[in-house]
Amino acid sequence: MDYKLAKELKDSGFPKSEDWGEHSTLMKGNYFMVDGYGVPKLSELIEACGTMQLNVYDDAGYSQALSNKMMGEGKTPEDAVARLWLALNKVDIPLNSNK
């Protein structure tokens, strides 16, 4: 997962994992910090999305996560599930909101 996608998760309110605080600011395995939040594990992403189907096409370097007629795609399963979570949790703000 790249920094941009991790930051989008953080900015969209993805639940912070208890494990996130243990990782350094440098890339370490699959973890790095984004404004104090670490990149979630695949298991955390799947748990946050609930019931879903994950298709991993290793030969093509492509993954797809499907749930409730929503889809997330990416180069890795983490990317696909992260994008599915973002789609499922999208907040539409009216253009002419007086609030």
Secondary structure by P-SEA (a helix, b strand, c coil): ccaaaaaaaaaacccccccccccccccccccccccccccccaaaaaaaaccbbbbbcccccbbbbbccccccccccaaaaaaaaaaaaabbbbbccccc
